[in-house]
């Protein structure tokens, strides 16, 4: 194997390692974003459930305002 060929292979490997590190960083950031969105989604679900319960309980045995 010639030196030029070996240098070319090492150069490609170096670029691939750099790209892999960049992709890994992106995946880590995306996972953090997904986790945050999941937490927000669960909080919204709980708020909606609470609101629905309040609405259902508020309408029970109430007289209309004109009585």
C-alpha positions as CSV (number, residue, x, y, z in Angstrom):
1,X,0.0,0.0,0.0
2,X,1.4,3.4,-0.9
3,X,1.8,6.3,1.5
4,X,-0.6,8.4,-0.5
5,X,-3.3,5.7,-0.3
6,X,-2.8,5.3,3.4
7,X,-3.0,9.1,4.0
8,X,-6.2,9.2,2.0
9,X,-7.7,6.4,4.1
10,X,-6.7,8.1,7.3
11,X,-8.1,11.4,6.1
12,X,-11.5,9.8,5.3
13,X,-11.5,8.1,8.7
14,X,-10.8,11.4,10.4
15,X,-13.7,13.1,8.6
16,X,-16.0,10.2,9.5
17,X,-15.1,10.3,13.1
18,X,-15.8,14.1,13.2
19,X,-19.1,13.5,11.4
20,X,-20.0,10.8,13.9
21,X,-19.2,13.2,16.8
22,X,-21.4,15.8,15.3
23,X,-24.3,13.4,14.7
24,X,-24.0,12.1,18.2
25,X,-24.3,15.7,19.6
26,X,-27.4,16.3,17.5
27,X,-29.0,13.1,18.7
28,X,-28.3,14.0,22.3
29,X,-29.9,17.4,21.8
30,X,-32.9,15.9,20.0
31,X,-33.4,13.4,22.9
32,X,-33.3,16.3,25.4
33,X,-35.9,18.2,23.3
34,X,-38.1,15.0,23.0
35,X,-37.9,14.5,26.8
36,X,-38.9,18.2,27.4
37,X,-41.8,17.9,24.9
38,X,-43.0,14.7,26.6
39,X,-43.0,16.5,30.0
40,X,-44.9,19.5,28.5
41,X,-47.4,17.1,26.9
42,X,-48.1,15.2,30.1
43,X,-48.6,18.5,32.0
44,X,-51.1,19.7,29.3
45,X,-52.9,16.4,29.5
46,X,-53.2,16.7,33.3
47,X,-54.5,20.3,33.0
48,X,-57.1,19.3,30.4
49,X,-58.2,16.4,32.6
50,X,-58.5,18.7,35.6
51,X,-60.5,21.3,33.5
52,X,-62.8,18.6,32.3
53,X,-63.5,17.4,35.8
54,X,-64.1,21.0,36.9
55,X,-66.6,21.5,34.1
56,X,-68.4,18.2,34.8
57,X,-68.6,18.9,38.5
58,X,-69.7,22.6,38.0
59,X,-72.7,21.6,35.9
60,X,-74.2,19.1,38.5
61,X,-77.4,20.2,40.2
62,X,-76.9,23.9,39.4
63,X,-79.9,26.0,38.9
64,X,-79.8,28.2,35.8
65,X,-79.1,31.9,36.6
66,X,-82.7,33.0,35.7
67,X,-84.3,31.0,38.7
